[in-house]
Amino acid sequence: MKKLYIILCLAITFVCAEEKSLFWLSLDNNVSTVTKSALSGKNQKEILQTKSANKITIDELDGTIYWIDNKRKTLKKSNANRSEIVEIAKLDNNARSLVVDGKNRNLYWVNDGRVLTEVIKADLQGQNQTSILKGKNVQCVTIDIESEQIFWMTDNNIAQRIRVSDLDGKITKTILRKSQGPYTDLAIDSKRKELYWIKSEDQVNTVICRCDFSGRNQQEIIASSFITSIDIANDKVLWVGRDAGGNAIFQADRDGLNIEVLVLSNAKIQNIIVK
């Protein structure tokens, strides 16, 4: 028994020390491709191709990829060895901003309605769907697993808001309200309890901003062109934007310094995720 305990401890230590990976979804000639690499952008490997994908998320516990297919109005997944693609749910409307809660084994996504948008919660099989939040033009949703909170953005053409609630959407509050915008993506630094988002100044100029979980200490940290997706890893900010060579994934220190290009692509990079 003692030997087994030591083996388990060594295994847990190895898993915890394992470096995270960078994943991105790109579109080229009507084919959607998911690529995996080291956080440095090296050792790139295409791990999944499908005819239509709009947003991906990954369960870091078992490696399952989930994605939205708005063309066919379905939610799909691929198992860890990518040998099988499964449709797990039909969608009534277009959807976006898909995230997985690996701890509690649930999915969340934004469902576009004719009047209101809503945040849907379901299990990992796409079943037991429940509308937990409704509002005008909910832009995106993300989850902090450690504090078990869900954050989302709304835009009513007058003011942009970032709101927070428990994972069932029962206790909600606004932590940030601005007349400038719109806001287009949202990421979390769980370690520092910080939120990062993209603010669009116009159709070209975009800014990455941040604040703490209470909405205080707001800062603009990175200004660039055509920023469309962001994530946080190891005190670094990663984002999708434009480079002289084409579409690119960039990285900078959390204060916006030491910017470097990690990935250059001829394909359109739709979103990134670090797991």
C-alpha positions in Angstrom: 0.0 0.0 0.0 2.8 2.4 0.9 4.5 1.7 -2.5 1.2 2.4 -4.3 0.8 5.7 -2.5 4.3 6.8 -3.5 3.6 5.9 -7.2 0.3 7.9 -7.1 2.1 10.9 -5.5 4.8 10.8 -8.2 2.1 10.6 -10.9 0.2 13.6 -9.5 3.5 15.6 -9.3 4.3 14.8 -12.9 0.8 15.8 -14.1 0.9 19.1 -12.2 4.3 19.9 -13.6 3.3 19.2 -17.1 3.3 22.4 -19.2 0.1 23.6 -20.8 -0.4 23.6 -24.5 -1.7 26.2 -27.0 -4.6 25.3 -29.2 -6.1 27.4 -32.0 -9.0 27.1 -34.5 -8.3 28.3 -38.1 -10.4 28.5 -41.2 -9.0 27.9 -44.7 -10.9 27.0 -47.9 -14.0 26.2 -45.9 -12.1 23.7 -43.7 -11.8 24.3 -40.0 -8.6 23.0 -38.4 -7.6 22.7 -34.7 -3.8 22.9 -34.2 -1.9 22.2 -31.0 1.6 23.4 -30.1 3.8 24.2 -27.1 3.1 27.6 -25.5 6.1 28.9 -27.5 4.3 28.1 -30.7 6.8 25.3 -31.5 6.0 21.7 -32.3 2.8 22.5 -34.1 0.5 19.5 -34.9 -2.9 19.5 -36.6 -5.1 17.4 -34.4 -8.6 17.8 -35.9 -10.2 18.9 -39.2 -13.9 19.4 -39.8 -16.0 21.2 -42.4 -17.5 23.8 -40.1 -16.5 25.0 -36.6 -17.0 28.4 -35.0 -15.7 28.1 -31.5 -13.7 25.4 -29.7 -13.1 24.6 -26.0 -11.2 21.7 -24.5 -11.7 19.6 -21.5 -8.2 19.5 -19.9 -9.0 16.4 -17.8 -9.5 14.1 -20.8 -8.5 16.1 -23.9 -12.0 16.1 -25.5 -12.5 18.9 -28.0 -16.0 20.5 -28.1 -17.1 23.0 -30.8 -20.0 24.9 -32.2 -21.1 24.2 -35.8 -23.4 27.1 -36.6 -23.7 26.0 -40.2 -25.5 22.9 -39.1 -26.7 24.4 -35.8 -25.1 21.6 -33.7 -22.8 21.1 -30.8 -20.1 18.5 -31.5 -17.2 16.8 -29.8 -14.2 14.6 -30.7 -12.6 12.1 -28.3 -9.1 12.4 -27.1 -7.6 10.3 -29.9 -9.6 12.2 -32.5 -11.0 8.9 -34.0 -14.6 9.9 -33.7 -16.7 13.0 -34.1 -20.0 13.0 -32.3 -23.0 15.4 -32.5 -24.1 15.9 -28.9 -26.8 18.5 -29.3 -29.1 20.4 -31.7 -29.1 24.2 -31.5 -32.2 26.3 -32.0 -30.2 29.3 -33.0 -26.6 30.3 -33.7 -24.4 29.9 -30.7 -21.0 31.3 -29.5 -18.6 31.5 -26.7 -18.4 27.9 -25.7 -16.6 26.9 -22.4 -16.2 23.7 -20.4 -16.3 23.4 -16.6 -14.0 20.4 -16.2 -14.4 20.3 -12.4 -18.2 20.0 -12.4 -18.4 18.4 -15.8 -20.7 20.9 -17.6 -20.7 23.0 -20.8 -21.8 26.6 -21.1 -22.5 28.6 -24.3 -24.3 31.7 -25.5 -27.5 31.1 -27.5 -28.6 33.9 -29.9 -32.4 34.5 -29.7 -34.5 36.8 -31.8 -34.9 39.3 -28.9 -32.7 38.1 -26.1 -29.5 36.1 -25.9 -29.1 33.5 -23.2 -26.4 31.5 -21.5 -27.1 27.7 -21.6 -25.8 25.2 -19.2 -25.7 21.5 -20.1 -23.8 18.3 -19.1 -20.8 17.1 -21.2 -23.2 15.1 -23.4 -25.1 18.2 -24.3 -28.1 17.0 -22.3 -30.1 18.6 -19.4 -29.9 22.0 -21.1 -31.0 24.9 -18.8 -31.2 28.6 -19.6 -29.4 30.2 -16.6 -29.0 33.8 -17.8 -30.8 36.0 -20.3 -30.0 39.5 -21.6 -29.7 41.8 -24.6 -26.8 40.8 -26.7 -24.7 38.7 -24.4 -21.3 38.7 -26.1 -19.3 36.0 -24.4 -19.0 33.9 -21.3 -16.1 32.4 -19.3 -15.6 30.5 -16.0 -13.3 30.7 -13.1 -13.2 27.2 -11.7 -11.4 28.0 -8.5 -14.0 30.5 -7.3 -16.8 28.8 -9.2 -18.0 31.9 -10.8 -19.2 32.7 -14.4 -18.4 36.0 -16.0 -20.1 37.3 -19.1 -20.5 40.5 -21.2 -23.5 42.3 -22.5 -23.9 45.2 -25.0 -27.2 47.1 -25.3 -25.8 49.7 -27.7 -25.7 52.3 -24.9 -23.3 50.7 -22.4 -21.1 47.5 -22.2 -21.2 45.6 -19.0 -19.2 42.7 -17.5 -21.3 40.7 -15.0 -20.6 37.8 -12.7 -22.7 35.1 -11.0 -22.5 31.7 -9.4 -22.4 28.8 -11.8 -26.2 28.5 -11.8 -26.8 32.1 -12.7 -28.8 32.7 -9.5 -26.8 35.5 -7.8 -25.7 38.1 -10.4 -24.1 41.5 -10.2 -22.5 44.1 -12.6 -18.8 44.6 -11.9 -18.0 46.9 -14.8 -20.1 49.3 -16.9 -18.6 51.4 -19.7 -20.0 53.5 -22.5 -17.0 52.7 -24.7 -16.8 49.5 -26.7 -17.9 47.2 -27.8 -16.3 44.3 -25.9 -15.6 41.2 -27.9 -13.8 38.5 -25.8 -13.1 37.7 -22.2 -10.4 35.7 -20.4 -9.4 35.0 -16.8 -6.2 34.9 -14.8 -7.4 32.7 -12.0 -4.1 33.0 -10.0 -4.2 36.8 -9.9 -8.0 37.1 -9.9 -8.0 39.3 -13.0 -10.3 39.7 -16.1 -9.0 40.6 -19.5 -11.1 41.7 -22.4 -10.9 43.2 -25.9 -12.3 46.7 -26.5 -12.9 47.7 -30.1 -12.3 51.4 -30.7 -13.5 51.0 -34.3 -13.4 48.3 -37.0 -9.6 48.2 -37.0 -8.2 49.5 -33.7 -8.5 47.2 -30.7 -7.3 47.3 -27.1 -6.7 44.6 -24.5 -7.9 45.8 -21.1 -8.0 44.3 -17.6 -9.4 44.7 -14.1 -9.7 42.6 -11.0 -12.7 40.4 -10.2 -14.4 43.3 -8.4 -14.1 45.6 -11.5 -11.4 47.8 -9.9 -7.9 48.6 -11.1 -8.9 49.0 -14.7 -6.0 49.3 -17.2 -5.5 49.4 -21.0 -2.4 47.2 -21.6 -2.1 46.4 -25.3 -3.3 48.4 -28.3 -3.1 46.7 -31.7 -5.1 46.0 -34.9 -7.8 43.4 -35.4 -7.4 41.6 -32.0 -10.1 38.9 -32.0 -9.3 36.4 -29.3 -7.3 36.3 -26.0 -6.1 33.9 -23.3 -3.8 34.0 -20.3 -1.0 31.6 -19.4 2.0 31.8 -17.1 1.8 35.5 -16.5 1.6 36.1 -20.3 -1.2 37.5 -22.5 -1.8 35.7 -25.7 -3.9 37.1 -28.5 -4.9 36.7 -32.2 -4.2 39.7 -34.4 -2.6 40.8 -37.6 1.1 40.9 -38.5 2.8 42.1 -41.7 3.2 38.4 -42.6 -0.5 37.6 -42.1 -2.7 36.3 -39.3 -0.7 35.7 -36.1 -0.8 34.7 -32.5 1.1 37.1 -30.3 2.4 37.0 -26.7 3.4 39.7 -24.2 4.1 40.1 -20.5 1.0 40.7 -18.5 1.7 44.5 -18.6 2.0 44.5 -22.4 5.8 44.5 -22.7 8.1 42.2 -24.7 5.6 41.5 -27.5 6.6 38.6 -29.8 5.0 36.6 -32.5 4.4 32.9 -31.7 2.5 31.7 -34.8 2.1 33.0 -38.3 -0.7 31.6 -40.5 -2.1 32.1 -44.0 -5.4 30.8 -42.6 -7.8 32.9 -40.6 -7.3 32.2 -36.9 -10.7 32.2 -35.2 -9.9 31.6 -31.6 -7.2 30.4 -29.2 -7.3 28.5 -25.9 -4.6 27.4 -23.5 -5.1 24.1 -21.6 
